[in-house]
Amino acid sequence: MLLIALSGGTAAERVAIADRLVESGKGQLVAFAQATPKSDAGPSRARILRDALAGMEEAPAALGGVVVVHCLAEEEAELVRAQGGAVWHVYGQPSGLVVIRHGDPIVTDGLAGFRHVREPLEALSELLLSRLSAGGAPLALAALSSLANG
């Protein structure tokens, strides 16, 4: 399962990016937005996220991936990374709690990226291609097939 967590920026920017990703996922991506507890309760946020992800993996429908809309604590980011996911940082206002690691994409909620800042669909494309080259993933294969046939 593809896992992307959005950190930094404003809540509205993260929601806009998640909406674009889910829309582009053609039913393969879902968003998970956790409003509480707040960022100062990192272990609790990570536990809730872990339980939610476990429930999604057990769902009968084939799910290609999850976009964690509000990654507000380092514990959440560590969980996402431990499960093979990617943490994306919204350009402009970095999180004071989630560390930007080497290789983490910086994304914008705009329609065009610039320099080292990626537009969300560009970052998704790069992630899918890297996963595909690393052995394939159902979402990556489905996305490429859809693009080839669309």
Summary of the structure (lengths in Angstrom):
residues: 150
radius of gyration: 14.5
end to end distance: 23.2
largest distance: 46.0
contacts: 455
relative contact order: 0.21
helix: 43%
strand: 17%
